[in-house]
Amino acid sequence: MAELKRRRGALERPITEKQFWEVDVRVRYADTDQMGVAYHGSYMVWFEIGRTELCRSKGFAYLDLEQMGYRLMITDLRCRYRKAVRYDDVITIRTWVEEFRKRMMTFGYRILCQETGEIAASGETRHVCLDILSGRPRTLPESFRQALNHS
């Protein structure tokens, strides 16, 4: 299972400063291929861990959204692999809200090698808010926007 260690901070970007949340995870054998290198699909799972923990850190669980009748569907996913991570490495998943609109939001991610601080991967996921019953786009709830400090 994932080893969780949380930290807060601010990510300095070339133009603006973003608030981020970090969680540490040890790379499991199941996350790797036959060469002991993390399989590319594992990064998507790590992105999900990052955004789930970011929302929790802000006091809002994804389950809360579903209970209110909303879903966040991924419409776009990007991942750039830079450095291999291997079985038993500890990685830091850094997550932030990159963009926030009425019906859409984008999360940014960096997967860092904990030992060296090097970026192993970076990426983003774009999500559209949908009504659970109709499946149609819907404005994100005010309470969710406030929780993520984007009213």
Contact map, one row per residue, 1 for C-alpha under 8 A:
1110000000000000000000000001000000000000000000000000000000000000000000000000000000000000000000000000000000000000000000000000000000000000000000000000000
1111000000000000000000011100000000000000000000000000000000000000000000000000000000000000000000000000000000000000000000000000000000000000000000000000000
1111100000000000000000011100000000000000000000000000000000000000000000000000000000000000000000000000000000000000000000000000000000000000000000000000000
0111110000000000000000111000000000000000000000000000000000000000000000000000000000000000000000000000000000000000000000000000000000000000000000000000000
0011111000000000000001110000000000000000000000000000000000000000000000000000000000000000000000000000000000000000000000000000000000000000000000000000000
0001111100000000000011110000000000000000000000000000000000000000000000000000000000000000000000000000000000000000000000000000000000000000000000000000000
0000111110000000000011100000000000000000000000000000000000000000000000000000000000000000000000000000000000000000000000000000000000000000000000000000000
0000011111000000001111000000000000000000000000000000000000000000000000000000000000000000000000000000000000000000000000000000000000000000000000000000000
0000001111100000001110000000000000000000000000000000000000000000000000000000000000000000000000000000000000000000000000000000000000000000000000000000000
0000000111110000111100000000000000000000000000000000000000000000000000000000000000000000000000000000000000000000000000000000000000000000000000000000000
0000000011111000111100000000000000000000000000000000000000000000000000000000000000000000000000000000000000000000000000000000000000000000000000000000000
0000000001111101110000000000000000000000000000000000000000000000000000000000000000000000000000000000000000000000000000000000000000000000000000000000000
0000000000111111110000000000000000000000000000000000000000000000000000000000000000000000000000000000000000000000000000000000000000000000000000000000000
0000000000011111000000000000000000000000000000000000000000000000000000000000000000000000000000000000000000000000000000000000000000000000000000000000000
0000000000001111100000000000000000000000000000000000000000000000000000000000000000000000000000000000000000000000000000000000000000000000000000000000000
0000000000011111110000000000000000000000000000000000000000000000000000000000000000000000000000000000000000000000000000000000000000000000000000000000000
0000000001111011111000000000000000000000000000000000000000000000000000000000000000000000000000000000000000000000000000000000000000000000000000000000000
0000000001111001111100000000000000000000000000000000000000000000000000000000000000000000000000011100000000000000000000000000000000000000000000000000000
0000000111100000111110000000000000000000000000000000000000000000000000000000000000000000000000011000000000000000000000000000000000000000000000000000000
0000000111100000011111000000000000000000000000000000010000000000000000000000000000000000000001111000000000000000000000000000000000000000000000000000000
0000011110000000001111100000000000000000000000000100110010000000000000000000000000000000000001110000000000000000000000000000000000000000000000000000000
0000111100000000000111110000000000000000000000000100010000000000000000000000000000000000000111100000000000000000000000000000000000000000000000000000000
0001111000000000000011111000000000000000000000000100100000000000000000000000000000000000000111000000000000000000000000000000000000000000000000000000000
0111110000000000000001111100000000000000000000000000000000000000000000000000000000000000011110000000000000000000000000000000000000000000000000000000000
0111000000000000000000111110000000000000000000000000000000000000000000000000000000000000011110000000000000000000000000000000000000000000000000000000000
0110000000000000000000011111000000000000000000000000000000000000000000000000000000000001111000000000000000000000000000000000000000000000000000000000000
0000000000000000000000001111101100000100000000000000000000000000000000000000000000001111111000000000000000000000000000000000000000000000000000000000000
1000000000000000000000000111111100000000000000000000000000000000000000000000000000000011000000000000000000000000000000000000000000000000000000000000000
0000000000000000000000000011111100010000000000000000000000000000000000000000000000000011000000000000000000000000000000000000000000000000000000000000000
0000000000000000000000000001111110000000000000000000000000000000000000000000000000000000000000000000000000000000000000000000000000000000000000000000000
0000000000000000000000000011111110000110010000000000000000000000000000000000000000000010000000000000000000000000000000000000000000000000000000000000000
0000000000000000000000000011111111111110010000000000000000000000000000000000000000000110000000000000000000000000000000000000000000000000000000000000000
0000000000000000000000000000011111111110000000000000000000000000000000000000000000000000000000000000000000000000000000000000000000000000000000000000000
0000000000000000000000000000000111111000000000000000000000000000000000000000000000000000000000000000000000000000000000000000000000000000000000000000000
0000000000000000000000000000000111111000000000000000000000000000000000000000000000000000000000000000000000000000000000000000000000000000000000000000000
0000000000000000000000000000100111111100000000000000000000000000000000000000000000000110000000000000000000000000000000000000000000000000000000000000000
0000000000000000000000000000000111111110000000000000000000000000000000000000000000011110000000000000000000000000000000000000000000000000000000000000000
0000000000000000000000000010001110011111010000000000000000000000000000000000000000011110000000000000000000000000000000000000000000000000000000000000000
0000000000000000000000000000001110001111111000000000000000000000000000000000000000000000000000000000000000000000000000000000000000000000000000000000000
0000000000000000000000000000000000000111111100000000000000000000000000000000000000000000000000000000000000000000000000000000000000000000000000000000000
0000000000000000000000000000000000000011111110000000000000000000000000000000000000000000000000000000000000000000000000000000000000000000000000000000000
0000000000000000000000000000001100000111111111000000000000000000000000000000000000000000000000000000000000000000000000000000000000000000000000000000000
0000000000000000000000000000000000000011111111100000000000000000000000000000001000000000000000000000000000000000000000000000000000000000000000000000000
0000000000000000000000000000000000000001111111110000000000000000000000000000000000000000000000000000000000000000000000000000000000000000000000000000000
0000000000000000000000000000000000000000111111111000000000000000000000000000000000000000000000000000000000000000000000000000000000000000000000000000000
0000000000000000000000000000000000000000011111111100000000000000000000000000000000000000000010000000000000000000000000000000000000000000000000000000000
0000000000000000000000000000000000000000001111111110000000000000000000000000000000000000000010100000000000001000000000000000000000000000000000000000000
0000000000000000000000000000000000000000000111111111000000000000000000000000000000000000000000000000000000000000000000000000000000000000000000000000000
0000000000000000000000000000000000000000000011111111100000000000000000000000000000000000000000000000000000000000000000000000000000000000000000000000000
0000000000000000000011100000000000000000000001111111110000000000000000000000000000000000000011100000000000001000000000000000000000000000000000000000000
0000000000000000000000000000000000000000000000111111111000000000000000000000000000000000000000110000000000100000000000000000000000000000000000000000000
0000000000000000000000000000000000000000000000011111111100001100000000000000000000000000000000000000000000000000000000000000000000000000000000000000000
0000000000000000000010100000000000000000000000001111111110000000000000000000000000000000000000000000000000000000000000000000000000000000000000000000000
0000000000000000000111000000000000000000000000000111111111000000000000000000000000000000000000110000000000000000000000000000000000000000000000000000000
0000000000000000000000000000000000000000000000000011111111111100000000000000000000000000000000000000000000000000000000000000000000000000000000000011000
0000000000000000000000000000000000000000000000000001111111111000000000000000000000000000000000000000000000000000000000000000000000000000000000000000000
0000000000000000000010000000000000000000000000000000111111110000000000000000000000000000000000000000000000000000000000000000000000000000000000000000000
0000000000000000000000000000000000000000000000000000011111110000000000000000000000000000000000000000000000000000000000000000000000000000000000000011000
0000000000000000000000000000000000000000000000000000001111111000000000000000000000000000000000000000000000000000000000000000000000000000000000000010000
0000000000000000000000000000000000000000000000000000001111111101000000000000000000000000000000000000000000000000000000000000000000000000000000010010000
0000000000000000000000000000000000000000000000000001001100111111100000000000000000000000000000000000000000000000000000000000000000000000000000000000000
0000000000000000000000000000000000000000000000000001001000011111110000000000000000000000000000000000000000000000000000000000000000000000000000000000000
0000000000000000000000000000000000000000000000000000000000001111111000000000000000000000000000000000000000000000000000000000000000000000000000000000000
0000000000000000000000000000000000000000000000000000000000011111111100000000000000000000000000000000000000000000000000000000000000000000000000000000000
0000000000000000000000000000000000000000000000000000000000001111111111100000000000000000000000000000000000000000000000000000000000000000000000010000000
0000000000000000000000000000000000000000000000000000000000000111111111100000000000000000000000000000000000000000000000000000000000010000000000000000000
0000000000000000000000000000000000000000000000000000000000000011111111000000000000000000000000000000000000000000000000000000000000000000000000000000000
0000000000000000000000000000000000000000000000000000000000000001111111000000000000000000000000000000000000000000000000000000000000000000000000000000000
0000000000000000000000000000000000000000000000000000000000000000111111100000000000000000000000000000000000000000000000000000000000111000000000000000000
0000000000000000000000000000000000000000000000000000000000000000111111110000000000000000000000000000000000000000000000000000000011110000010100000000000
0000000000000000000000000000000000000000000000000000000000000000110011111000000000000000000000000000000000000000000000000000000011110000000000000000000
0000000000000000000000000000000000000000000000000000000000000000000001111100000000000000000000000000000000000000000000000000001111000000000000000000000
0000000000000000000000000000000000000000000000000000000000000000000000111110000000000000000000000000000000000000000000000000001111000000000000000000000
0000000000000000000000000000000000000000000000000000000000000000000000011111100000000000000000000000000000000000000000000000111100000000000000000000000
0000000000000000000000000000000000000000000000000000000000000000000000001111100000000000000000000000000000000000000000000000111100000000000000000000000
0000000000000000000000000000000000000000000000000000000000000000000000000111110000000000000000000000000000000000000000000000111000000000000000000000000
0000000000000000000000000000000000000000000000000000000000000000000000000111111000000000000000000000000000000000000000000011110000000000000000000000000
0000000000000000000000000000000000000000000000000000000000000000000000000001111100000000000000000000000000000000000000000011100000000000000000000000000
0000000000000000000000000000000000000000001000000000000000000000000000000000111110000000000000000000000000000000000000001111000000000000000000000000000
0000000000000000000000000000000000000000000000000000000000000000000000000000011111000000000000000000000000000000000000001110000000000000000000000000000
0000000000000000000000000000000000000000000000000000000000000000000000000000001111110000000000000000000000000000000000011100000000000000000000000000000
0000000000000000000000000000000000000000000000000000000000000000000000000000000111110000000000000000000000000000000000111100000000000000000000000000000
0000000000000000000000000000000000000000000000000000000000000000000000000000000011111000000000000000000000000000000000111000000000000000000000000000000
0000000000000000000000000000000000001100000000000000000000000000000000000000000011111100000000000000000000000000000000010000000000000000000000000000000
0000000000000000000000000010000000001100000000000000000000000000000000000000000000111110100000000000000000000000100000010000000000000000000000000000000
0000000000000000000000000010000100011100000000000000000000000000000000000000000000011111100000000000000000000000000000000000000000000000000000000000000
0000000000000000000000000011101100011100000000000000000000000000000000000000000000001111100000000000000000000000000000000000000000000000000000000000000
0000000000000000000000000111100000000000000000000000000000000000000000000000000000000111110000000000000000000000000000000000000000000000000000000000000
0000000000000000000000000110000000000000000000000000000000000000000000000000000000001111111000000000000000000000110000000000000000000000000000000000000
0000000000000000000000011110000000000000000000000000000000000000000000000000000000000001111100000000000000000000111000000000000000000000000000000000000
0000000000000000000000011110000000000000000000000000000000000000000000000000000000000000111110000000000000000011110000000000000000000000000000000000000
0000000000000000000001111000000000000000000000000000000000000000000000000000000000000000011111000000000000000111110000000000000000000000000000000000000
0000000000000000000001111000000000000000000001100100000000000000000000000000000000000000001111100000000000001111000000000000000000000000000000000000000
0000000000000000000111100000000000000000000000000100000000000000000000000000000000000000000111110000000000001111000000000000000000000000000000000000000
0000000000000000000111000000000000000000000000100110010000000000000000000000000000000000000011111000000000111100000000000000000000000000000000000000000
0000000000000000011110000000000000000000000000000010010000000000000000000000000000000000000001111100000000111000000000000000000000000000000000000000000
0000000000000000011100000000000000000000000000000000000000000000000000000000000000000000000000111111000011110000000000000000000000000000000000000000000
0000000000000000010000000000000000000000000000000000000000000000000000000000000000000000000000011111000011110000000000000000000000000000000000000000000
0000000000000000000000000000000000000000000000000000000000000000000000000000000000000000000000001111100011100000000000000000000000000000000000000000000
0000000000000000000000000000000000000000000000000000000000000000000000000000000000000000000000001111110111000000000000000000000000000000000000000000010
0000000000000000000000000000000000000000000000000000000000000000000000000000000000000000000000000011111110000000000000000000000000000000000000000000000
0000000000000000000000000000000000000000000000000000000000000000000000000000000000000000000000000001111100000000000000000000000000000000001100000000000
0000000000000000000000000000000000000000000000000000000000000000000000000000000000000000000000000000111110000000000000000000000110000000111100000000000
0000000000000000000000000000000000000000000000000000000000000000000000000000000000000000000000000001111111000000000000000000011110000000000100000000000
0000000000000000000000000000000000000000000000000000000000000000000000000000000000000000000000001111101111100000000000000000011100000000000000000000000
0000000000000000000000000000000000000000000000000000000000000000000000000000000000000000000000001111000111110000000000000001111000000000000000000000000
0000000000000000000000000000000000000000000000000010000000000000000000000000000000000000000000111110000011111000000000000001110000000000000000000000000
0000000000000000000000000000000000000000000000000000000000000000000000000000000000000000000000111100000001111100000000000111100000000000000000000000000
0000000000000000000000000000000000000000000000100100000000000000000000000000000000000000000011110000000000111110000000000111000000000000000000000000000
0000000000000000000000000000000000000000000000000000000000000000000000000000000000000000000111100000000000011111000000111110000000000000000000000000000
0000000000000000000000000000000000000000000000000000000000000000000000000000000000000000001111000000000000001111100000111100000000000000000000000000000
0000000000000000000000000000000000000000000000000000000000000000000000000000000000000000001111000000000000000111110011111000000000000000000000000000000
0000000000000000000000000000000000000000000000000000000000000000000000000000000000001000111100000000000000000011111111110000000000000000000000000000000
0000000000000000000000000000000000000000000000000000000000000000000000000000000000000000111100000000000000000001111111000000000000000000000000000000000
0000000000000000000000000000000000000000000000000000000000000000000000000000000000000000010000000000000000000000111110000000000000000000000000000000000
0000000000000000000000000000000000000000000000000000000000000000000000000000000000000000000000000000000000000000111111000000000000000000000000000000000
0000000000000000000000000000000000000000000000000000000000000000000000000000000000000000000000000000000000000001111111100000000000000000000000000000000
0000000000000000000000000000000000000000000000000000000000000000000000000000000000000000000000000000000000000001110111110000000000000000000000000000000
0000000000000000000000000000000000000000000000000000000000000000000000000000000001100000000000000000000000000111100011111100000000000000000000000000000
0000000000000000000000000000000000000000000000000000000000000000000000000000000011111000000000000000000000000111100001111100000000000000000000000000000
0000000000000000000000000000000000000000000000000000000000000000000000000000001111100000000000000000000000000111000000111110000000000000000000000000000
0000000000000000000000000000000000000000000000000000000000000000000000000000001111000000000000000000000000011110000000111111000000000000000000000000000
0000000000000000000000000000000000000000000000000000000000000000000000000000111100000000000000000000000000011100000000001111100000000000000000000000000
0000000000000000000000000000000000000000000000000000000000000000000000000000111000000000000000000000000001111000000000000111110000000000000000000000000
0000000000000000000000000000000000000000000000000000000000000000000000000111110000000000000000000000000001110000000000000011111000000000000000000000000
0000000000000000000000000000000000000000000000000000000000000000000000000111100000000000000000000000000111100000000000000001111100000000000000000000000
0000000000000000000000000000000000000000000000000000000000000000000000011111000000000000000000000000000111000000000000000000111110000000000000000000000
0000000000000000000000000000000000000000000000000000000000000000000000011110000000000000000000000000001110000000000000000000011111000000100000000000000
0000000000000000000000000000000000000000000000000000000000000000000001111000000000000000000000000000001100000000000000000000001111100000111100000000000
0000000000000000000000000000000000000000000000000000000000000000000001111000000000000000000000000000000000000000000000000000000111110111110000000000000
0000000000000000000000000000000000000000000000000000000000000000000011100000000000000000000000000000000000000000000000000000000011111111110000000000000
0000000000000000000000000000000000000000000000000000000000000000010011100000000000000000000000000000000000000000000000000000000001111110000000000000000
0000000000000000000000000000000000000000000000000000000000000000000010000000000000000000000000000000000000000000000000000000000000111110000000000000000
0000000000000000000000000000000000000000000000000000000000000000000000000000000000000000000000000000000000000000000000000000000001111111000000000000000
0000000000000000000000000000000000000000000000000000000000000000000000000000000000000000000000000000000000000000000000000000000001111111100000000000000
0000000000000000000000000000000000000000000000000000000000000000000000000000000000000000000000000000000000000000000000000000000001100111110000000000000
0000000000000000000000000000000000000000000000000000000000000000000000000000000000000000000000000000001000000000000000000000000111100011111000000000000
0000000000000000000000000000000000000000000000000000000000000000000001000000000000000000000000000000001000000000000000000000000011100001111100000000000
0000000000000000000000000000000000000000000000000000000000000000000000000000000000000000000000000000011000000000000000000000000010000000111110000000000
0000000000000000000000000000000000000000000000000000000000000000000001000000000000000000000000000000011100000000000000000000000010000000011111011000000
0000000000000000000000000000000000000000000000000000000000000000000000000000000000000000000000000000000000000000000000000000000000000000001111111000000
0000000000000000000000000000000000000000000000000000000000000000000000000000000000000000000000000000000000000000000000000000000000000000000111111100001
0000000000000000000000000000000000000000000000000000000000000000000000000000000000000000000000000000000000000000000000000000000000000000000011111110000
0000000000000000000000000000000000000000000000000000000000010000100000000000000000000000000000000000000000000000000000000000000000000000000111111111000
0000000000000000000000000000000000000000000000000000000000000000000000000000000000000000000000000000000000000000000000000000000000000000000111111111111
0000000000000000000000000000000000000000000000000000000000000000000000000000000000000000000000000000000000000000000000000000000000000000000001111111111
0000000000000000000000000000000000000000000000000000001001110000000000000000000000000000000000000000000000000000000000000000000000000000000000111111110
0000000000000000000000000000000000000000000000000000001001000000000000000000000000000000000000000000000000000000000000000000000000000000000000011111110
0000000000000000000000000000000000000000000000000000000000000000000000000000000000000000000000000000000000000000000000000000000000000000000000001111111
0000000000000000000000000000000000000000000000000000000000000000000000000000000000000000000000000001000000000000000000000000000000000000000000001111111
0000000000000000000000000000000000000000000000000000000000000000000000000000000000000000000000000000000000000000000000000000000000000000000001001100111
